[in-house]
Structures are given as C-alpha cells and as structure tokens.
Amino acid sequence: DAGVTQSPTHLIKTRGQQVTLRCSPKSGHDTVSWYQQALGQGPQFIFQYYEEEERQRGNFPDRFSGHQFPNYSSELNVNALLLGDSALYLCASSLTEDYGYTFGSGTRLTVV
Amino acid sequence: RKEVEQDPGPFNVPEGATVAFNCTYSNSASQSFFWYRQDCRKEPKLLMSVYSSGNEDGRFTAQLNRASQYISLLIRDSKLSDSATYLCVENSGYSTLTFGKGTMLLVSP
C-alpha cells in the first residue's frame, strides 16, 4: 500500500520564479494538507484541500495557492519565489473525520 | 495566535536513562494532541496520540493536562535509536495541525 508520494524530492529555483509541487495521497485518503518546514522550525500549516476545495488556510500570502484533483491528488504552487521560501514542503493526507495523518517525505525547495 | 511551545533542547542523555519533554499550548479549545518524531531531513512520523487519561505505548508515556494546558512525553530506558526531534502537535480543528518547533534528543552510548 503506497503511502503519500511527493515530487520532486529536491528543487532549486531562482528568486522570482514560480514552482509547482505535487502530492499523491495515501490510498483511501480524501483530504490533503500542505505544510512548510523551514530549517530548525516545526512544520507550519499552509492549507488543506477537501472535495477539490480549499477548506482551511494558514497564515501564508496569496503567492501560495493550490489545487486538488478528482483523484484526490494535489498541487502546491508558489509564485514570485523569495529566498525565505526555501524550506521542506510536506504533504499530509488523511481521511475526513479521522485524525490519522500520513506525511510524505517532502520536497526540499531551495531558492537562490 | 495559536502557539505550541517546546524547549528546543538538545537533551543529551545516556542509554538507559529516562527523559521527559513538556510542551504548552495556547488554544484551550483544541481537542486532540499528538507527539510526532522526526529524524534528520525526514518527514514527521506519528509517535502517539495524547489523551487526558494518559497513553502508554511500551517505553513511551504521554499525558495531557488540560487545566494547565501542557502535554508531556516520557521516554524510559532510552535507546540510541530514540535520538531524533520530538514534535508536540495540537489539532486546531478541521484536522489542521499546529506543530511546536520540536525538542531534540541525543542518546549517547
């Protein structure tokens, strides 16, 4: 049973560019959440998608946007990249009404 | 703003020692809490859930004190493999998780 898969695993981008990260949830999970983890910090909640809609959003600017597809997979888009966007981006999936989260291994984004 | 506060450590302990971590949370309405373990450059993995009645899983015991709004994790008989960062987490509602910054544990031979 495949867990949460994220792609790519590593990415280097230049300031001002745009990036798209992808996540496939664990089989049977319908809710996808995205987290940003800067070095030395705990993960911070970006947003959550359920039924192809953004259900909850953390304290992140509009440069961060997302999408969920009918097969429950999800994308995270970041526009106008800043150096401070360098972080590990984690995708977590769960089943609605179930607190059992499964995290993917993350995408490590470096902005230069 | 909802916060989860942890001592970043590191906690340096010898094998076999007992070590305890605490964390405090600010959102009194939070319903559920967890401890996650994160190894260097890896994703967080659920260690255990935390209940008011306490929760024990082998060498690990978690406790929730709602009156004082703190959560604890006790590790007995520490192993080298317990070296990791331990993240205190609250479910802020709609299954969104608020993480502390983590407490680093280093177990030495």
Interface residues (C-beta under 8 A of the other chain):
Chain A: T31 S33 Y35 G40 Q41 G42 P43 Q44 F45 Q48 R55 Q56 G58 L88 L90 A92 S94 T96 Y99 G100 Y101 F103 G104 S105 G106 R108
Chain B: V4 S32 F34 R41 K42 E43 P44 K45 L46 S49 L87 N91 S92 G93 Y94 S95 T96 L97 T98 F99 G100 K101 G102
